[in-house]
Amino acid sequence: MQQIHIDDPSDERLADYRGLTDVALRRVLEPAGGLYMAESAKVIARALAAGHRPRSILVQDKWLPDMIELLAAHEDVPVFVVSAAVAEQVTGFAVHRGALAAMHRPVLPSVAEVVAGARLVVILEDIVDHTNVGAAFRAAAGLGADAVLVTPRCADPLYRRSVRVSMGTVFQVPWTRVPGWAATREMLHAEGIHLAGLALAEGAVPLDVFAAQRPERVALMMGSEGDGLSRWALAAADTLVTIPMAGGVDSLNVAAASAVAIWALRPVG
């Protein structure tokens, strides 16, 4: 393993990690540079297990032993060893979990590849909060969804916060981006997948009723935090489904709603 000890936070070899504010990552480094950030040994391990390639690792000196075993098969990857103070100066935040990896972004698969054989697919439409995207992926992984599709304007699942909140499950659930709703509906129907839109809508079927007679293959459509599913998504849905609520509450946060709906619709047997 290439251990490179660095004491100067302005060292150019640390350029990938410098000033990792939300805005800087979203606008410059991740989309333009073809990189994403994996944070913590557990998340880095899941990224490596998924076949993703690291460009370099930034690790605090006290966490180095955890990295040595993890990177045994990646001897050509430079590992920049720094103090906690230098790590914070470089990144702009306290790296509590000890390690960051600058990872090359994989090429996204086709929709057909992602949904092949899937019995429950989750579609995230225009969800802009990275925390909610990460939480939805974690629910998908933990509760039995087979794949996730995200719309063009949905927040990036490989953004650092999404990856962290998902605990690296964005690497284990197959996912890709979809085109517009008309094309997406056509592709999913060609695969025999029924589109169920989760919405507060007149005549929507209660989730438990739909789950009791769910089609063999279902795509669960989840809308944005404020407005829910767009009118185009609602028009594309084969069935509109709602979670019955009590206590004067009309709806759940999209991450919580995704967990409830995925659990109810999880494939059994």
Buried (B, 14 or more C-beta within 10 A) or exposed (E): BEBBEBEEBEBEEBBBBBBBEEEEBBEEBBBEBEBBBBBBBBBBBBBBEBEBEBBBBBBBBEBBEBBEEBBEEBEEBBBBBBBBEBBBBBBEEEBEBBBBBBBEBBEEBEBEEBBEEBBBBBBBBBBEBBBBBBBBBBBBBBBBBBBBBBBEEBBBBBBBBBBBBBBBBBBBBBBBBBEEBEEBBEBBBEBEBBBBBBBBBEEBBEBEEBBEEBBEBBBBBBBBEEEBBBEBBBEBBBBBBBBEEEEEEEBBEBBBBBBBBBBBBBBEE
